[in-house]
Structures are given as C-alpha cells and as structure tokens.
Amino acid sequence: MRLRHLDLIRYGRFTDRRLDFGPGGGESDVTIVYGENEAGKSTVFSAWLDLLFGLPLQHPYDFIHARKDLMVGATLDTEEGPLNLRRTGQRQGSLTDENGRAVDERRLSLLLHGLDRDAFRTRFSLDDAVLRQGGEEIARAKGDLGQLLHAGSSGLSGFAGLLKQAEDEVEAFHKPRGRTTILAEGRNRLKEIDAALAEARLDPRRFDALRRAVEIADRDCRDATTVRDNARRRLALREAADRRRELARRIDEARAALAGSPDGPNLPEEAMTRVSVAVDRTAQAQEAQAEAEATIAQADGLLSELRPDPEGIAIGEMLVGLEAAQFDDGESLVARASLADADLGRRKEERDNARAAARRLAAALAGDGAEPAEVVLPRDVRNGIREAAQDVRETARSLDQLQKALEDARAELGEVEEMPEGAEALADALGALDALPDDPAALARDQKEREAEARCSAAGLPSGWRDLAEAGLPTATELREAERALQAAEDDVSAAAERLHEAKEKLAGSDAELEGERLVASVVTDEAIVETRAERDRLWSSHRAALDEQSAEAFAAAMRGDDDLRDRHARSAEGRVRLAR
C-alpha cells in the first residue's frame, strides 16, 4: 500500500486542500514533508491516521469545522489498483468511497497487516514524542527495539556487525575534510541561517525611518479623520436643511389647497401631539414588522436547511401527549405530578413506614432479623393469602351490611328483651348439632381430607410456621397498608431515578461548559508569541556580542520558553476560536 494523494477536504484549518505525493516506482520512494512551525505538518499526519483508523470522539482539529462535518480523503496505490477512500465524522459507516458508498473496514485492516493506531504511529512517525518514548524504551530495554538491543549487548551476538555499523555511522556523521557528512552539512546550513538572520536583521537607521513614517501616517490618518467628520457634519446639516425646505414647501401647498375649503371645527389642543405620537408609533410598528419579517425569513431559511430528526420529532410528540394526558377525573397528569413533587416529603415518610411494616411482616413470617426482600413464599401460599385477603374484604363488606341491617331491624323492633342466662350458648349448641351430618364415617373422611390439604399447603412454609401462625398472621388491613406503602415506595424510587438522570445531564452540560472555560483560560495569543520571539532574538544578539556562559544560559532559557509557548499556542487553537466568538 502506498499513499498517492491525501485530501484535507474539511479538516483543522484546511478546506479542499490536496497533497500530491506523485507516482511511485522510482529507486527512492521517499517524500519529505517540511515547513515552519504551525504550517500543518502534524495536522497532515493526524489526518492520515484518522483516515486509516477513524476519527476519535474528542477531536483536537474541530475548531473550524464541527466534528460531524470533518472529512479526509486519499488515493491509495495497492496491488489491485488505485483505491479512493473518504473518512467522515459519522459514528457508523464513516469509511466510504469517492461516491459515498460504504467500504468495509476489513479492507484497510488487510492492507495494514493488523497494525492498530498506536503501533502504526510508533513505527512510521518520527515526531518528538515518539523519539523520546523510543529512547526511554531503549534505556529500559522495553519495546521491540529496546529488547533487541538489550539481548544483543548482553549476549554479545553480532558484535562485529554492530561495531562496523557504528563506524559507518560515525564516518557518515563526521569525516576529516568530508563535504557530505552530516556535521559538514549542518555547518553549511548554520552558515546559511546566519546569513539569513543577518539579512533579516533590522538596521537601527531603517527602524527609525520606518517609525517616523508610521508617525507621519498616523498624523495624516488623524487629519483625514477630522476632515471626514467635519464633512459628515456639514452633509448632515445640508440634508436637514433640504428636508426642512421640502417640509415648508409641502406646508405651503397644503395651506393653498385648504384656502378654498370651509373652516371645520377646531381641533383639541393635544391633537397635534396625539397625531405625532401616532405617526411615531406607526413608524415603529412598521420597523418592528420589517424586522419580524426578516427574522421569519431567516428562520424559514434555517428551517429549510435543517434535517428532520426522527428521534426529536418522536420525543416532541411524546411531550405533547404527556402534557395533554389526563386522569379519569379530568385532572392533568403534569399538574398532579407537580403536586406530587411538592408532597415528596410526606411520601418519603410513608415509604419509611411501609418499609418498617414490611420488616415487621417479614419478622412475623420468617423470624426476627429477616429481610423483606429475602422472604419468598411459595406461589400457592401467596395465592392463598390473596384469596384470604379477598375473602376478608368481602366478609368485612358483608359484616358492614349485616350490621346496618341489624341496626335497622333493632330500630324497627324497638327495645330488645333480655334473654335468660345461657340462652345464647344453648342456641349455638343446637345450631352446631343441627349442622352435624348423621354419618360419623363421612366426618372422619372429611377430617382426613382437610388434614391432607393442610399438609400440602404447609409444604413450602418455614419450619417454624406453626409458631408464627399461633402468634398471629397479619390482618387484611395490614396487608393492604403494606401493599399501598410498597407501591408508593416504588413510585418514589422511579421519581428519584428520573431526577438523578436529569441531574446527570445537567452535570454533563456543566462539565462541557467548564471544559470550554478551561480552553479559553489556557489560550496563548499571537501577541505573546511575538513578545517571546522578540525576547529570544534580543538575548541571541546579546549572546553573540558577549559569548559568555551567562548569556548562553539566558538565550537557552529564552529559546526553551519560546518553544514551549509555541507548542501551547498550537494546542490552544480551539480556545482562540472560542475566545474570538
């Protein structure tokens, strides 16, 4: 695989920029990309990595183009022929061809022979960070290269070859009377840089002449500004005089037209004032209407450019339905939810009471210390409890009805005569005797069936269920109260979960705003770059004049500070864009 073209369509500060690496096939297929600081070398390499492995979610080069609009293209020479690719900022299907058709990521993975982003960057990028990391790995005998060098030195394997290679490298770096060595070329380059600096250095006389020219230009600019302001004032006076003459002419024409008309009624004293106010309000209303129409037109243009968001539309419809939702009694769901939020404290107290009741119920069912969540009754027992509770409710209603009927009957009968002592017990005994069947064998069979049903029902209960039953099971009222308390607690938990979700969304928004403020706070301006470069040049001149250790250390410190500030300036590009906005 060979890179033929790299297209920075929308990436960083580049738009529709192509880098052509030419056709391959020559003896040396190496292209050197060089340029000044902030020319875009790192941006180009980052675009190449993003094309191969995709754009990260937090992108450092989306300060002009939004991340979703970033696009990088390339033409790759492969064994099968040219391959044109595009990489966008979409989360899925970001790799396409030049016609926008999706391309399988495995095709690039085969061309890369399984290398990931970090491995590719380590092997094919020689920037400052990679060189420093490689040196540290060699020193600690880590990494592929470090382990190889460490194994070779410790086992002395291939020592002669390494020695020959070191001698060749030394001769390539420096050789007496050599003209093509690295040191000789570096000296020649240093001479060229010194000549360029001497040519670019500003002569004091030239600087004084330029400063005088600037002062003269500033003075001329101030004079021209004064002349322009005076001309504008005269023009405003002339236009006002023209308007006054035009108004006077129109007044004379109106008076001449009214001269032949009969006199009408006298206008009120405040009529002219009211007319002036009405005219001013009419003009203001017309201006407001024009502004509103322009705003509507602009909004219509923006709406026509927007793409419909199915999820947003669905959410909007859900919100409209939620606002229109009502209970059976006609009360709005939103209004009741607002009242419920105000009643949250009482609901929490009811939840705590329900939990306490649940603990008491669990202790009654499974013993002291039992957790309600761990107490599980068999399904048939739970069904039996529900049926028993239903029977209790129906019995309670029947009892209330019978009690009312009894009270009505007593009211109709009047005063009840007292029964003799023992009459009630005798009546109960007679009733029980009448209810008994005549066959003792049937009674025995019925008793055995009921004992078998009781044993089946108690099969899934805890071992001490008899003691619990003798101690007393919870009443139907307690079960209903526990059920209502449990439902209220679940509703409170759901509401708390929704509030937690809203709080997390607000926290995410606050974090994004804080990150933006941090970017703005860390901005390095162009003026700071100019100041540090001027200070570095000044210290360089001082060092060349003095050539002592103190001036050398001062110049080295200034140079490091300038390089550090330029590096921060390059990283704070997004912050400068935010600050400009």
GUTIDO-221383 format. One record per residue (C-alpha): residue in one letter; x, y, z. Coordinates in Angstrom, 1 decimal. Layout:
// residues N
NODE residuo     c1     c2     c3
NODE       A      X      Y      Z
...
// end
This chain:
// residues 581
NODE residuo     c1     c2     c3
NODE       M    0.0    0.0    0.0
NODE       R    1.3    3.4   -1.0
NODE       L   -0.2    6.9   -0.4
NODE       R   -0.7    8.7   -3.7
NODE       H   -3.0   11.6   -2.7
NODE       L   -4.1   13.0    0.6
NODE       D   -7.2   15.3    0.5
NODE       L   -7.9   17.6    3.5
NODE       I  -11.5   18.3    2.5
NODE       R  -12.6   19.7    5.8
NODE       Y  -10.0   19.2    8.5
NODE       G   -8.5   21.6   11.0
NODE       R   -7.8   24.9    9.3
NODE       F   -7.7   23.3    5.9
NODE       T  -10.5   23.2    3.4
NODE       D  -10.3   21.4    0.0
NODE       R   -6.5   21.1    0.2
NODE       R   -4.8   18.2   -1.7
NODE       L   -1.2   16.8   -1.1
NODE       D    0.1   15.0   -4.2
NODE       F    2.9   12.5   -3.4
NODE       G    3.4   11.7   -7.1
NODE       P    3.7    8.3   -8.7
NODE       G    5.8    5.5   -7.2
NODE       G    8.2    3.1   -8.8
NODE       G   11.5    5.0   -8.6
NODE       E   14.7    4.0   -6.9
NODE       S   13.9    6.0   -3.8
NODE       D   10.2    6.3   -3.0
NODE       V   10.6    8.7    0.0
NODE       T    8.8   12.0    0.3
NODE       I   10.0   14.6    2.9
NODE       V    7.3   16.9    4.3
NODE       Y    8.8   20.0    5.9
NODE       G    7.6   23.5    6.8
NODE       E    7.7   26.2    9.5
NODE       N    6.0   25.8   12.9
NODE       E    2.2   25.6   12.6
NODE       A    2.4   25.1    8.9
NODE       G    0.3   22.0    9.3
NODE       K    2.7   19.0    9.3
NODE       S    1.2   17.5   12.5
NODE       T   -2.3   18.2   11.1
NODE       V   -1.5   16.3    7.9
NODE       F   -0.2   13.2    9.8
NODE       S   -3.2   13.3   12.1
NODE       A   -5.5   13.4    9.1
NODE       W   -3.6   10.3    7.6
NODE       L   -4.1    8.4   10.9
NODE       D   -7.8    9.4   11.1
NODE       L   -8.3    8.1    7.5
NODE       L   -6.8    4.8    8.4
NODE       F   -8.3    4.2   11.9
NODE       G  -11.2    6.6   12.2
NODE       L  -11.8    9.9   14.0
NODE       P  -11.8    9.9   17.8
NODE       L  -14.8   11.3   19.7
NODE       Q  -12.9   14.2   21.3
NODE       H  -11.1   15.7   18.2
NODE       P   -8.4   18.3   18.5
NODE       Y   -8.9   19.7   15.0
NODE       D  -12.7   20.5   15.1
NODE       F  -12.2   24.2   15.9
NODE       I  -13.3   25.5   12.5
NODE       H  -15.3   22.5   11.1
NODE       A  -17.5   20.6   13.5
NODE       R  -16.5   17.0   14.2
NODE       K  -19.6   15.7   12.3
NODE       D  -18.5   17.7    9.2
NODE       L  -14.8   16.7    9.2
NODE       M  -13.8   14.7    6.1
NODE       V  -10.5   13.3    4.9
NODE       G   -9.8   11.6    1.5
NODE       A   -7.0    9.6    0.0
NODE       T   -5.9    7.7   -3.1
NODE       L   -4.0    4.5   -2.3
NODE       D   -1.9    2.5   -4.7
NODE       T   -2.5   -1.2   -4.0
NODE       E   -1.7   -4.4   -5.8
NODE       E   -5.2   -4.5   -7.1
NODE       G   -5.0   -0.9   -8.4
NODE       P   -5.9    2.6   -7.1
NODE       L   -8.3    2.8   -4.1
NODE       N  -10.1    6.0   -3.4
NODE       L  -11.4    6.4    0.1
NODE       R  -13.2    9.0    2.2
NODE       R  -13.4    9.2    6.0
NODE       T  -16.2   11.3    7.8
NODE       G  -17.1   12.1   11.4
NODE       Q  -20.1    9.7   11.5
NODE       R  -20.2    7.2   14.3
NODE       Q  -21.1    4.3   11.9
NODE       G  -20.3    3.8    8.3
NODE       S  -17.6    6.5    8.3
NODE       L  -15.4    4.9    5.7
NODE       T  -16.8    5.3    2.1
NODE       D  -15.5    5.6   -1.5
NODE       E  -15.5    8.8   -3.6
NODE       N  -19.2    8.3   -4.4
NODE       G  -20.3    7.9   -0.7
NODE       R  -20.8    4.2   -0.8
NODE       A  -19.8    2.4    2.4
NODE       V  -16.5    0.5    2.4
NODE       D  -15.7   -2.5    4.8
NODE       E  -13.1   -1.6    7.4
NODE       R  -11.6   -5.0    7.0
NODE       R  -10.2   -3.9    3.6
NODE       L   -8.0   -1.3    5.3
NODE       S   -7.1   -3.8    8.1
NODE       L   -5.8   -6.3    5.5
NODE       L   -3.7   -3.5    3.9
NODE       L   -2.3   -2.5    7.3
NODE       H   -1.5   -6.2    8.2
NODE       G   -3.3   -5.9   11.5
NODE       L   -1.5   -2.8   12.9
NODE       D   -3.6   -0.6   15.2
NODE       R   -3.3    3.2   15.5
NODE       D   -0.6    3.2   18.2
NODE       A    1.6    0.6   16.5
NODE       F    1.4    2.4   13.2
NODE       R    2.2    5.7   14.8
NODE       T    5.2    4.2   16.6
NODE       R    6.7    2.6   13.5
NODE       F    6.0    5.3   10.9
NODE       S    6.1    8.6   12.8
NODE       L    9.4   10.2   14.0
NODE       D    8.0   13.2   15.8
NODE       D    9.5   14.5   19.1
NODE       A    7.2   12.4   21.3
NODE       V    7.9    9.1   19.5
NODE       L   11.6    9.7   19.6
NODE       R   11.6   10.5   23.3
NODE       Q    9.5    7.4   24.0
NODE       G   11.8    5.2   21.9
NODE       G   14.9    6.4   23.7
NODE       E   13.3    5.7   27.1
NODE       E   12.3    2.2   25.9
NODE       I   15.9    1.5   24.7
NODE       A   17.2    2.7   28.1
NODE       R   14.8    0.4   30.0
NODE       A   15.2   -2.5   27.5
NODE       K   11.5   -2.2   26.7
NODE       G    9.7   -2.4   23.4
NODE       D   10.7   -4.4   20.3
NODE       L   13.8   -2.3   19.6
NODE       G   14.9   -2.0   23.2
NODE       Q   14.6   -5.7   23.9
NODE       L   16.6   -6.5   20.7
NODE       L   19.4   -4.1   21.6
NODE       H   19.5   -5.3   25.2
NODE       A   19.6   -9.0   24.1
NODE       G   22.4   -8.3   21.6
NODE       S   24.5   -6.4   24.1
NODE       S   24.1   -8.9   26.9
NODE       G   24.8  -12.0   24.7
NODE       L   27.5  -10.2   22.5
NODE       S   25.7  -11.7   19.5
NODE       G   26.6   -9.9   16.2
NODE       F   29.1   -7.6   18.0
NODE       A   31.3   -7.2   14.9
NODE       G   28.4   -6.3   12.7
NODE       L   27.2   -3.7   15.2
NODE       L   30.7   -2.3   15.5
NODE       K   31.0   -2.0   11.7
NODE       Q   27.6   -0.3   11.6
NODE       A   28.7    2.1   14.4
NODE       E   31.9    3.0   12.5
NODE       D   29.9    3.7    9.3
NODE       E   27.5    5.9   11.2
NODE       V   30.4    7.8   12.8
NODE       E   32.0    8.4    9.3
NODE       A   28.7    9.4    7.9
NODE       F   28.4   11.9   10.7
NODE       H   31.9   13.3   10.6
NODE       K   34.9   12.6    8.4
NODE       P   38.1   14.8    8.1
NODE       R   37.8   17.0    5.0
NODE       G   34.4   15.4    4.3
NODE       R   31.9   17.6    2.5
NODE       T   28.8   15.4    2.5
NODE       T   28.8   14.3    6.2
NODE       I   26.0   15.3    8.5
NODE       L   28.2   17.6   10.5
NODE       A   29.5   19.3    7.4
NODE       E   26.0   19.8    6.0
NODE       G   24.9   21.1    9.4
NODE       R   27.7   23.6    9.4
NODE       N   26.8   24.8    5.9
NODE       R   23.2   25.0    7.0
NODE       L   24.2   27.0   10.1
NODE       K   26.1   29.4    7.8
NODE       E   23.1   29.8    5.6
NODE       I   20.9   30.5    8.7
NODE       D   23.4   33.1   10.0
NODE       A   23.4   34.8    6.6
NODE       A   19.6   34.8    6.5
NODE       L   19.5   36.2   10.0
NODE       A   22.0   38.9    9.1
NODE       E   19.9   39.8    6.0
NODE       A   16.7   39.8    8.0
NODE       R   18.1   41.9   10.9
NODE       L   16.6   45.3   11.1
NODE       D   19.1   48.2   10.9
NODE       P   18.6   50.9   13.6
NODE       R   18.5   53.7   11.0
NODE       R   16.0   51.7    8.9
NODE       F   13.9   51.2   12.1
NODE       D   14.0   54.9   12.9
NODE       A   12.9   55.7    9.3
NODE       L   10.1   53.3    9.5
NODE       R    9.0   54.6   12.9
NODE       R    9.0   58.2   11.5
NODE       A    7.0   57.0    8.5
NODE       V    4.5   55.4   10.9
NODE       E    4.1   58.6   12.9
NODE       I    3.6   60.6    9.8
NODE       A    1.0   58.1    8.6
NODE       D   -0.8   58.2   12.0
NODE       R   -0.8   62.1   11.8
NODE       D   -2.2   62.1    8.3
NODE       C   -4.8   59.5    9.3
NODE       R   -5.9   61.7   12.2
NODE       D   -6.1   64.7   10.0
NODE       A   -8.1   62.8    7.4
NODE       T  -10.4   61.5   10.1
NODE       T  -11.1   65.1   11.3
NODE       V  -11.8   66.2    7.7
NODE       R  -14.1   63.3    7.2
NODE       D  -16.0   64.0   10.5
NODE       N  -16.4   67.7    9.5
NODE       A  -17.6   66.7    6.1
NODE       R  -20.2   64.4    7.6
NODE       R  -21.5   67.1    9.9
NODE       R  -21.8   69.5    7.0
NODE       L  -23.5   66.9    5.0
NODE       A  -26.0   66.1    7.8
NODE       L  -26.7   69.9    8.1
NODE       R  -27.3   70.2    4.4
NODE       E  -29.6   67.1    4.3
NODE       A  -31.5   68.6    7.3
NODE       A  -31.9   71.9    5.6
NODE       D  -33.1   70.2    2.4
NODE       R  -35.7   68.2    4.4
NODE       R  -36.8   71.5    6.1
NODE       R  -37.3   73.3    2.8
NODE       E  -39.2   70.3    1.4
NODE       L  -41.5   70.3    4.5
NODE       A  -42.0   74.1    4.2
NODE       R  -43.0   73.6    0.5
NODE       R  -45.4   70.9    1.4
NODE       I  -46.9   73.0    4.2
NODE       D  -47.4   75.9    1.7
NODE       E  -49.1   73.6   -0.8
NODE       A  -51.4   72.2    1.9
NODE       R  -52.3   75.7    3.1
NODE       A  -53.1   76.7   -0.5
NODE       A  -55.2   73.6   -1.0
NODE       L  -57.1   74.3    2.2
NODE       A  -57.6   78.0    1.5
NODE       G  -60.7   77.3   -0.6
NODE       S  -62.3   74.8    1.8
NODE       P  -64.7   75.8    4.5
NODE       D  -63.5   76.1    8.0
NODE       G  -64.1   73.0   10.1
NODE       P  -64.3   72.5   13.8
NODE       N  -61.3   73.5   15.9
NODE       L  -59.1   70.6   16.9
NODE       P  -58.3   69.9   20.6
NODE       E  -55.1   71.4   21.9
NODE       E  -53.5   68.0   22.2
NODE       A  -54.5   66.8   18.7
NODE       M  -51.1   67.5   17.1
NODE       T  -49.3   65.8   19.9
NODE       R  -51.5   62.7   19.6
NODE       V  -51.0   62.7   15.8
NODE       S  -47.2   62.9   16.2
NODE       V  -47.3   60.1   18.7
NODE       A  -49.5   58.0   16.4
NODE       V  -47.1   58.7   13.5
NODE       D  -44.1   57.7   15.6
NODE       R  -45.9   54.5   16.8
NODE       T  -46.8   53.7   13.2
NODE       A  -43.2   54.1   12.1
NODE       Q  -42.0   51.9   15.0
NODE       A  -44.6   49.3   14.2
NODE       Q  -43.5   49.3   10.5
NODE       E  -39.9   48.9   11.6
NODE       A  -40.8   46.1   14.0
NODE       Q  -42.9   44.4   11.3
NODE       A  -40.0   44.6    8.8
NODE       E  -37.6   43.2   11.4
NODE       A  -40.1   40.4   12.3
NODE       E  -40.5   39.6    8.6
NODE       A  -36.7   39.4    8.2
NODE       T  -36.4   37.2   11.2
NODE       I  -39.2   34.9    9.9
NODE       A  -37.5   34.7    6.5
NODE       Q  -34.1   33.9    8.2
NODE       A  -35.8   31.3   10.4
NODE       D  -37.5   29.8    7.4
NODE       G  -34.2   29.6    5.6
NODE       L  -32.6   27.9    8.6
NODE       L  -35.5   25.5    8.9
NODE       S  -35.3   24.6    5.3
NODE       E  -31.6   23.7    5.8
NODE       L  -32.3   21.6    8.9
NODE       R  -32.7   17.9    8.5
NODE       P  -35.6   16.3   10.3
NODE       D  -34.6   14.4   13.5
NODE       P  -36.9   11.4   13.8
NODE       E  -36.0   10.9   17.4
NODE       G  -36.6   14.6   18.3
NODE       I  -39.9   14.5   16.5
NODE       A  -40.9   11.4   18.4
NODE       I  -39.8   12.9   21.7
NODE       G  -41.8   16.1   20.8
NODE       E  -44.9   14.1   20.1
NODE       M  -44.4   12.2   23.4
NODE       L  -44.1   15.5   25.3
NODE       V  -47.2   16.9   23.7
NODE       G  -49.1   13.7   24.6
NODE       L  -47.7   13.9   28.1
NODE       E  -48.9   17.5   28.5
NODE       A  -52.3   16.6   27.2
NODE       A  -52.6   13.4   29.4
NODE       Q  -55.4   13.4   32.0
NODE       F  -56.6   11.1   34.7
NODE       D  -60.1    9.7   34.7
NODE       D  -61.3   12.5   36.9
NODE       G  -60.1   15.1   34.3
NODE       E  -57.0   16.3   36.2
NODE       S  -53.9   17.0   34.2
NODE       L  -51.0   14.4   34.6
NODE       V  -48.4   17.2   34.7
NODE       A  -50.3   19.2   37.4
NODE       R  -50.7   16.1   39.5
NODE       A  -47.0   15.3   39.1
NODE       S  -46.1   18.8   40.2
NODE       L  -48.3   18.5   43.3
NODE       A  -46.8   15.0   44.0
NODE       D  -43.3   16.5   43.8
NODE       A  -44.4   19.1   46.5
NODE       D  -45.7   16.2   48.6
NODE       L  -42.4   14.3   48.3
NODE       G  -41.5   14.6   52.0
NODE       R  -44.8   13.0   53.2
NODE       R  -44.4   10.3   50.6
NODE       K  -40.9    9.5   51.8
NODE       E  -42.3    9.2   55.4
NODE       E  -45.0    6.9   54.1
NODE       R  -42.3    4.9   52.3
NODE       D  -40.3    4.6   55.5
NODE       N  -43.4    3.5   57.4
NODE       A  -44.1    0.9   54.6
NODE       R  -40.6   -0.4   54.9
NODE       A  -41.0   -0.7   58.7
NODE       A  -44.3   -2.5   58.2
NODE       A  -42.6   -4.8   55.7
NODE       R  -39.8   -5.6   58.2
NODE       R  -42.4   -6.4   60.9
NODE       L  -44.3   -8.6   58.4
NODE       A  -41.1  -10.4   57.4
NODE       A  -40.2  -11.0   61.0
NODE       A  -43.7  -12.4   61.6
NODE       L  -43.3  -14.7   58.6
NODE       A  -39.6  -15.8   58.8
NODE       G  -38.4  -14.8   62.3
NODE       D  -36.5  -11.9   63.8
NODE       G  -33.9  -10.3   61.6
NODE       A  -35.4  -11.5   58.3
NODE       E  -35.1   -9.1   55.3
NODE       P  -38.3   -8.4   53.4
NODE       A  -36.5   -8.8   50.0
NODE       E  -35.3  -12.3   51.1
NODE       V  -38.7  -13.6   52.3
NODE       V  -40.2  -15.6   49.5
NODE       L  -43.4  -17.6   50.0
NODE       P  -44.5  -20.3   47.6
NODE       R  -46.9  -19.3   44.8
NODE       D  -49.8  -21.4   46.2
NODE       V  -49.3  -19.8   49.6
NODE       R  -49.3  -16.3   48.1
NODE       N  -52.4  -17.1   46.1
NODE       G  -54.0  -18.4   49.3
NODE       I  -53.1  -15.2   51.1
NODE       R  -54.6  -13.1   48.3
NODE       E  -57.8  -15.3   48.3
NODE       A  -57.9  -15.0   52.1
NODE       A  -57.5  -11.2   51.9
NODE       Q  -60.3  -11.1   49.2
NODE       D  -62.5  -13.2   51.5
NODE       V  -61.7  -10.9   54.4
NODE       R  -62.6   -7.8   52.4
NODE       E  -65.9   -9.4   51.2
NODE       T  -66.6  -10.6   54.7
NODE       A  -66.0   -7.1   56.0
NODE       R  -68.4   -5.6   53.5
NODE       S  -71.0   -8.3   54.3
NODE       L  -70.4   -7.6   58.0
NODE       D  -71.0   -3.9   57.5
NODE       Q  -74.1   -4.6   55.5
NODE       L  -75.4   -7.1   58.2
NODE       Q  -74.5   -4.7   60.9
NODE       K  -76.5   -1.9   59.2
NODE       A  -79.4   -4.3   58.6
NODE       L  -79.3   -5.3   62.3
NODE       E  -79.3   -1.7   63.4
NODE       D  -82.3   -1.1   61.1
NODE       A  -84.1   -4.2   62.5
NODE       R  -83.4   -3.2   66.1
NODE       A  -84.8    0.3   65.3
NODE       E  -88.0   -1.2   63.9
NODE       L  -88.4   -3.8   66.8
NODE       G  -87.8   -1.3   69.5
NODE       E  -86.3   -2.3   72.8
NODE       V  -84.9   -5.8   72.9
NODE       E  -85.9   -8.1   75.7
NODE       E  -83.0   -9.6   77.7
NODE       M  -82.6  -13.3   77.1
NODE       P  -82.3  -15.6   80.1
NODE       E  -78.7  -16.6   81.2
NODE       G  -77.3  -19.4   79.0
NODE       A  -79.8  -19.0   76.2
NODE       E  -77.1  -17.9   73.6
NODE       A  -74.9  -20.9   74.5
NODE       L  -77.8  -23.2   74.1
NODE       A  -78.7  -21.7   70.7
NODE       D  -75.2  -22.2   69.5
NODE       A  -75.1  -25.8   70.6
NODE       L  -78.4  -26.5   68.9
NODE       G  -77.2  -24.9   65.7
NODE       A  -73.9  -26.9   65.8
NODE       L  -75.9  -30.1   66.5
NODE       D  -78.2  -29.4   63.5
NODE       A  -75.2  -28.8   61.2
NODE       L  -73.5  -32.1   62.0
NODE       P  -74.1  -34.8   59.5
NODE       D  -75.6  -38.0   60.6
NODE       D  -72.8  -40.3   59.2
NODE       P  -69.6  -40.5   61.5
NODE       A  -67.6  -42.1   58.7
NODE       A  -68.2  -39.1   56.4
NODE       L  -67.0  -36.9   59.2
NODE       A  -63.8  -39.0   59.5
NODE       R  -63.2  -38.8   55.7
NODE       D  -63.7  -35.1   55.7
NODE       Q  -61.3  -34.6   58.6
NODE       K  -58.6  -36.7   56.8
NODE       E  -59.0  -34.7   53.5
NODE       R  -58.7  -31.4   55.4
NODE       E  -55.5  -32.6   57.2
NODE       A  -54.0  -33.7   53.8
NODE       E  -54.9  -30.2   52.3
NODE       A  -53.3  -28.6   55.3
NODE       R  -50.1  -30.6   54.9
NODE       C  -49.8  -29.7   51.2
NODE       S  -50.4  -26.1   51.9
NODE       A  -47.7  -26.0   54.6
NODE       A  -45.1  -27.9   52.5
NODE       G  -43.4  -24.6   51.3
NODE       L  -43.6  -22.7   54.6
NODE       P  -40.7  -22.2   57.0
NODE       S  -40.0  -24.8   59.7
NODE       G  -41.5  -22.6   62.4
NODE       W  -44.7  -21.7   60.7
NODE       R  -46.9  -23.3   63.4
NODE       D  -45.4  -20.9   66.0
NODE       L  -45.9  -18.0   63.6
NODE       A  -49.5  -19.0   63.0
NODE       E  -50.2  -19.3   66.7
NODE       A  -48.5  -15.9   67.2
NODE       G  -51.0  -14.4   64.7
NODE       L  -50.8  -13.7   60.9
NODE       P  -51.1  -10.1   59.7
NODE       T  -54.6   -8.9   59.1
NODE       A  -56.1   -7.9   55.8
NODE       T  -55.8   -4.3   56.7
NODE       E  -52.1   -4.6   57.4
NODE       L  -51.6   -6.4   54.1
NODE       R  -53.4   -3.7   52.2
NODE       E  -51.4   -1.0   54.0
NODE       A  -48.2   -2.8   53.2
NODE       E  -49.2   -3.2   49.5
NODE       R  -50.0    0.5   49.3
NODE       A  -46.8    1.5   51.0
NODE       L  -44.7   -0.7   48.7
NODE       Q  -46.4    0.8   45.6
NODE       A  -45.8    4.3   47.0
NODE       A  -42.1    3.4   47.7
NODE       E  -41.7    2.1   44.1
NODE       D  -43.2    5.3   42.7
NODE       D  -40.8    7.4   44.8
NODE       V  -37.8    5.4   43.6
NODE       S  -38.9    5.9   40.0
NODE       A  -39.2    9.6   40.6
NODE       A  -35.8    9.8   42.3
NODE       A  -34.3    7.9   39.3
NODE       E  -35.7   10.4   36.9
NODE       R  -34.3   13.3   39.0
NODE       L  -31.0   11.6   39.1
NODE       H  -31.0   11.2   35.3
NODE       E  -31.8   15.0   34.9
NODE       A  -29.0   15.8   37.4
NODE       K  -26.5   13.8   35.5
NODE       E  -27.5   15.6   32.2
NODE       K  -27.1   18.9   33.9
NODE       L  -23.7   17.8   35.3
NODE       A  -22.6   16.7   31.8
NODE       G  -23.6   20.2   30.5
NODE       S  -21.7   21.9   33.3
NODE       D  -18.6   19.8   32.6
NODE       A  -18.8   20.8   28.9
NODE       E  -19.0   24.5   29.9
NODE       L  -16.2   24.1   32.4
NODE       E  -14.0   22.4   29.7
NODE       G  -14.8   25.3   27.4
NODE       E  -13.8   27.8   30.0
NODE       R  -10.5   25.9   30.7
NODE       L   -9.7   26.0   27.0
NODE       V  -10.3   29.8   26.9
NODE       A   -8.2   30.2   30.1
NODE       S   -5.3   28.4   28.5
NODE       V   -5.2   30.3   25.3
NODE       V   -1.8   31.6   24.1
NODE       T   -2.3   34.7   22.0
NODE       D   -0.4   35.8   18.9
NODE       E    0.9   38.8   20.8
NODE       A    2.5   36.6   23.4
NODE       I    4.3   34.6   20.6
NODE       V    5.6   37.9   19.1
NODE       E    6.9   39.1   22.5
NODE       T    8.7   35.8   23.3
NODE       R   10.3   35.7   19.9
NODE       A   11.5   39.3   20.3
NODE       E   12.9   38.5   23.7
NODE       R   14.7   35.4   22.3
NODE       D   16.2   37.5   19.4
NODE       R   17.4   40.1   21.9
NODE       L   19.1   37.6   24.1
NODE       W   20.7   35.9   21.0
NODE       S   22.1   39.3   20.0
NODE       S   23.4   39.8   23.5
NODE       H   25.0   36.3   23.5
NODE       R   26.7   36.9   20.1
NODE       A   28.1   40.1   21.4
NODE       A   29.3   38.6   24.8
NODE       L   29.9   34.9   24.1
NODE       D   30.0   34.0   27.8
NODE       E   28.3   31.3   29.8
NODE       Q   25.7   33.6   31.4
NODE       S   24.4   35.0   28.1
NODE       A   24.4   31.4   26.7
NODE       E   22.2   30.2   29.6
NODE       A   19.9   33.2   29.2
NODE       F   19.5   32.6   25.5
NODE       A   18.9   28.8   26.0
NODE       A   16.2   29.5   28.6
NODE       A   14.5   32.0   26.3
NODE       M   14.7   29.5   23.4
NODE       R   13.1   26.8   25.6
NODE       G   10.4   29.2   26.8
NODE       D    9.6   30.3   23.2
NODE       D    9.4   26.7   22.0
NODE       D    7.1   25.8   24.9
NODE       L    4.9   28.8   24.3
NODE       R    4.6   28.0   20.6
NODE       D    3.7   24.4   21.5
NODE       R    0.9   25.7   23.8
NODE       H   -0.1   28.1   21.1
NODE       A   -0.6   25.2   18.6
NODE       R   -2.6   23.2   21.2
NODE       S   -4.8   26.2   22.1
NODE       A   -6.2   26.8   18.6
NODE       E   -9.7   25.7   19.6
NODE       G   -9.5   28.0   22.6
NODE       R   -8.6   31.0   20.4
NODE       V  -11.6   30.3   18.2
NODE       R  -13.9   30.2   21.2
NODE       L  -12.4   33.4   22.6
NODE       A  -12.9   35.1   19.2
NODE       R  -16.5   34.0   19.2
// end
